[in-house]
Amino acid sequence: MSLLQVKGLRRDFGSLRAVDDVSFTLEAGSILGFIGPNGAGKSTTLRILATLDVPTTGEVLLDGHSLVDAPDKARPLIGYMPDRYGTYDDVTVFEFLDFFARAYGLKGTQRRERVESVMEFTGLTPLAQKLTTALSKGMRQRVALGRTLLHDPRLLLLDEPADGLDPRARIELRELLRALADQGKAVIISSHILTELAEICDTCAIIEQGRLLATGKVEDILQQGGGSAVAPELTVRLAAGAEGDAVWARAERLLLEQPRVVHVAREGEALRVRLELEPGTGPAQVDAAAAVLLTALVSAGLPVCSFSARERNLEDAFMTVTKGRVA
Ligand SMILES: Nc1ncnc2c1ncn2[C@@H]1O[C@H](COP(=O)(O)OP(=O)(O)OP(=O)(O)O)[C@@H](O)[C@H]1O
C-alpha cells in the first residue's frame, strides 16, 4: 500500500473550485514535484495534506489513516513547510529549534539530541548561537526545514521551498531532500521552477486551475504529449576565428535552406536551430534530421566545433501538457 493515497480531492471556496478531483499516490522514499502556475491549487492541496484545511469532498490516507476522519493519528507523520515561514526576533537557531522540539513534546536529553542531530543534518551546527534574523535566506530556510524534521515525520510537504534561493542554496537544498528520501521519507515539493524539479524529483504532477493534467515518472511525463523524447532543437557552435560574423551569417543562411529547419537564431556563441518534425517523431528520426544538417554544414566547409540536440525538458513537457495556456 502506498504511504500516501489522495483520492478525488476537491476544495471549493464559494463558487471557486481551487482543487478539482485530484488523485495520486506517493511511496515512501520518493520525491514528488507538484508543478503549476500561480493560483493552480498547489498550496491549497498541500494545506489539506497538512490537515490545516479539509477538502469539500475526497479522501486522503496517510499510512492508512484518514486525514479527514482521524487527523490526530496522521499529524505526527507529517512535516509541513509553508511557502511563507517566519522566524522570531532575538532567538538563536538553537533556541528556535528547541522551542519547536518542546512543542512536539520532546523532553530532556532526547530533545537536546534531536535538535543537535537536526542541526547537524541541515548544516546549522556552526550557526547554533546566531540569531535567526541575522541569517541569509538560504540558511533561514534550512532552519525552517530543520523545524519540520524535529519529530521525524514520514511525509514532508514543502511549499515552494526553493523560491528566492540562490543557485548554490538550491543545490544544497536538493542534496538535503535527496538524503531525506534516501532515509525513506516521502517528499512533496511544489514549485513553478520546472527545470529544478526535474533534477530532484522521481515523479511529478502537473496541476492547472485545480486539475491534475499529468502525473507519473519524470521520464514518462517528458515523453507525454510531445511525441518525441528529444525536442527538435539543435545547438551549433562554430570556430569562427578571424572571419567572425561572415561565417555565422553563412551558416545561418545554409541552415535555413535545409528541409525541416523552421528557425535559426544566433545566441551568443551558438546558433539555435529549430526543426519541424511530424507528431510522433522518435529520437531516431531527430538524429537522422540532425545528421543531414551536420553533413551540409561540414560539406560547405563551415568550421563546426560542436553540434548537439537539446534534450526535451520538463518545461517543454509542461507547455505541451498545458497546451501553452499558462506561462
Ligand atoms: N482561503 C481562500 N479563500 C478563497 N480563495 C482561496 C483561498 N485559498 C486559495 N484560494 C484561491 O484558490 C486558488 C488556488 O490557490 P493556491 O494558493 O492553492 O494556488 P497555488 O498553486 O499555491 O498558487 P501560488 O503559487 O500563487 O501560491 C486561487 O485562485 C486562490 O485565490
The ligand as an SDF file (V2000), in Angstrom:
LIG
                    3D

 31 33  0  0  0  0  0  0  0  0999 V2000
   -8.9090   30.7440    1.7180 N   0  0  0  0  0  0  0  0  0  0  0  0
   -9.2310   31.0000    0.4580 C   0  0  0  0  0  0  0  0  0  0  0  0
  -10.3750   31.6360    0.1530 N   0  0  0  0  0  0  0  0  0  0  0  0
  -10.7330   31.8910   -1.1310 C   0  0  0  0  0  0  0  0  0  0  0  0
   -9.9780   31.5610   -2.1890 N   0  0  0  0  0  0  0  0  0  0  0  0
   -8.8210   30.9320   -1.9480 C   0  0  0  0  0  0  0  0  0  0  0  0
   -8.3770   30.6260   -0.6140 C   0  0  0  0  0  0  0  0  0  0  0  0
   -7.1750   29.9940   -0.6960 N   0  0  0  0  0  0  0  0  0  0  0  0
   -6.8700   29.9190   -2.0060 C   0  0  0  0  0  0  0  0  0  0  0  0
   -7.8460   30.4720   -2.7550 N   0  0  0  0  0  0  0  0  0  0  0  0
   -7.8900   30.5250   -4.2290 C   0  0  0  0  0  0  0  0  0  0  0  0
   -7.7250   29.2220   -4.7050 O   0  0  0  0  0  0  0  0  0  0  0  0
   -6.9430   29.2000   -5.8960 C   0  0  0  0  0  0  0  0  0  0  0  0
   -5.7460   28.2960   -5.6800 C   0  0  0  0  0  0  0  0  0  0  0  0
   -4.8280   28.9340   -4.7760 O   0  0  0  0  0  0  0  0  0  0  0  0
   -3.4900   28.2580   -4.2600 P   0  0  0  0  0  0  0  0  0  0  0  0
   -2.8770   29.1980   -3.2830 O   0  0  0  0  0  0  0  0  0  0  0  0
   -3.7830   26.8830   -3.8410 O   0  0  0  0  0  0  0  0  0  0  0  0
   -2.6360   28.2100   -5.6020 O   0  0  0  0  0  0  0  0  0  0  0  0
   -1.0860   27.9220   -5.7840 P   0  0  0  0  0  0  0  0  0  0  0  0
   -0.9720   26.9820   -6.9110 O   0  0  0  0  0  0  0  0  0  0  0  0
   -0.4810   27.5310   -4.4990 O   0  0  0  0  0  0  0  0  0  0  0  0
   -0.5300   29.3260   -6.2350 O   0  0  0  0  0  0  0  0  0  0  0  0
    0.6580   30.2210   -5.6170 P   0  0  0  0  0  0  0  0  0  0  0  0
    1.8900   29.6630   -6.2190 O   0  0  0  0  0  0  0  0  0  0  0  0
    0.3230   31.5850   -6.1370 O   0  0  0  0  0  0  0  0  0  0  0  0
    0.5600   30.0930   -4.1250 O   0  0  0  0  0  0  0  0  0  0  0  0
   -6.5760   30.6330   -6.1720 C   0  0  0  0  0  0  0  0  0  0  0  0
   -7.4960   31.1510   -7.1050 O   0  0  0  0  0  0  0  0  0  0  0  0
   -6.7460   31.3180   -4.8210 C   0  0  0  0  0  0  0  0  0  0  0  0
   -7.0760   32.6760   -4.9750 O   0  0  0  0  0  0  0  0  0  0  0  0
  1  2  1  0
  2  3  1  0
  2  7  2  0
  3  4  2  0
  4  5  1  0
  5  6  2  0
  6  7  1  0
  6 10  1  0
  7  8  1  0
  8  9  2  0
  9 10  1  0
 10 11  1  0
 11 12  1  0
 11 30  1  0
 12 13  1  0
 13 14  1  0
 13 28  1  0
 14 15  1  0
 15 16  1  0
 16 17  2  0
 16 18  1  0
 16 19  1  0
 19 20  1  0
 20 21  2  0
 20 22  1  0
 20 23  1  0
 23 24  1  0
 24 25  2  0
 24 26  1  0
 24 27  1  0
 28 29  1  0
 28 30  1  0
 30 31  1  0
M  END
$$$$
